[in-house]
């Protein structure tokens, strides 16, 4: 039960919200130092973007020959490649090979479109997985980074 006198003094605390990070807002989580170091090693993103990515992303390890993304399917996650290589395949043909630092799956997620290509691990990979809400928040918080990614994606379309 909320104490109305406490509510008048401090509405946030009285409502039961302490000063710990808000679990509903992943951007409030503390960045994982190992992911920060990996992103600094493989990207040229500014430190604020790196810290936010490291706070919201989950590191995943995927074996070689595994399909990470399937062409013409709905988007649910985006990935930043931390280690290894993936092939980008359109209609079964390899059109590009991506290495550490590459991001993939982001535009279909943001634009609410089907995947334009498949992504297949050529080697075992380590990647930072980003869900839709986290990526959307990153785009809002870092508009110049978002614009850079949009420009890169336009080159592949």
SULHUVEN-V587641 format. One line per field, one symbol per residue. ss: DSSP state (@ for helix, = for strand, . for the rest). phi: phi as a letter, one per 40 degrees, with the letter a starting at -180 (. if undefined). burial: + if it has 16 or more other C-alpha atoms within 10 Angstrom, else -. Layout:
BEGIN
ss: ???
phi: ???
burial: ???
END
This chain:
BEGIN
ss: ...@@@@@@.@@@@...........@@@....@@@@@@@@@@....@@@@@@@@@@.=====....===....=..=======..=====..======....==.@@@@@@..=...====...=======@@@@@@@@@@.@@@@@@@@@@@@@@.
phi: .ccccccccacccccgccccdcccbccccccccccdcccccbbbcccccdccdccbcbcbbbccgcccbbdgbccbabbbccahbbcbbbfgccbabbbdgcbagccccccfbcccacbbccbdbbaccbcdcccdcccccbccccccccccccccc
burial: -------------+-----------++-+-++--++-+++-++-----+++++++++-+--+----+++++---++++++++++++++++-------+++++++++++++---++++++++++-++++++++++++-++-----++--+---+----
END
